[in-house]
Amino acid sequence: MFLIKQPSARANISRSIRFDDKLFDELKQATYKHDVSFNSLVLQCCRYALEHLEDEKTKE
């Protein structure tokens, strides 16, 4: 289960990414609901996705 937390580490690498309107709006609403920054939420989403990513090789 994905739980949004307050940030514990400082992010120091800058990158530009583009979101479609719907995803951006959903992420923005989540930041308001959970009182976290947009950056923190995106980092947590990425970390969760990577930790739960299935390896194609293990599916065989």
C-alpha positions as CSV (number, residue, x, y, z in Angstrom):
1,M,0.0,0.0,0.0
2,F,1.3,3.4,-0.9
3,L,1.4,5.9,2.0
4,I,2.4,9.5,1.4
5,K,4.9,10.7,4.1
6,Q,6.7,13.9,4.9
7,P,10.0,14.1,3.1
8,S,13.1,12.8,5.0
9,A,15.9,13.3,2.5
10,R,16.9,16.4,0.5
11,A,16.7,16.0,-3.3
12,N,19.6,17.8,-5.0
13,I,19.5,16.7,-8.6
14,S,17.3,18.8,-10.9
15,R,15.5,17.3,-13.9
16,S,12.6,18.5,-16.1
17,I,9.7,16.2,-16.8
18,R,6.4,16.8,-18.5
19,F,2.9,15.7,-17.3
20,D,-0.4,15.4,-19.1
21,D,-3.0,17.7,-17.7
22,K,-5.0,15.0,-15.9
23,L,-2.1,13.4,-14.2
24,F,-0.7,16.8,-13.1
25,D,-4.1,17.8,-11.6
26,E,-4.4,14.5,-9.7
27,L,-0.9,14.9,-8.3
28,K,-1.6,18.5,-7.3
29,Q,-4.8,17.5,-5.5
30,A,-2.8,14.8,-3.6
31,T,-0.3,17.4,-2.5
32,Y,-3.0,19.5,-1.0
33,K,-4.7,16.6,0.6
34,H,-1.6,15.2,2.2
35,D,0.2,18.5,2.8
36,V,3.4,17.6,1.0
37,S,5.3,19.4,-1.8
38,F,4.8,18.3,-5.4
39,N,8.4,17.3,-5.6
40,S,8.2,15.1,-2.5
41,L,5.1,13.4,-3.9
42,V,6.7,12.7,-7.3
43,L,9.8,11.3,-5.6
44,Q,7.7,9.0,-3.4
45,C,5.6,7.8,-6.3
46,C,8.8,7.0,-8.3
47,R,10.4,5.2,-5.3
48,Y,7.2,3.1,-4.7
49,A,6.9,2.3,-8.4
50,L,10.6,1.1,-8.6
51,E,10.2,-1.0,-5.4
52,H,7.1,-2.7,-6.9
53,L,8.3,-3.1,-10.4
54,E,8.1,-6.6,-11.7
55,D,11.1,-8.0,-13.4
56,E,10.2,-9.5,-16.8
57,K,12.7,-12.4,-16.2
58,T,11.0,-13.4,-12.9
59,K,7.6,-13.8,-14.7
60,E,8.8,-16.7,-16.9
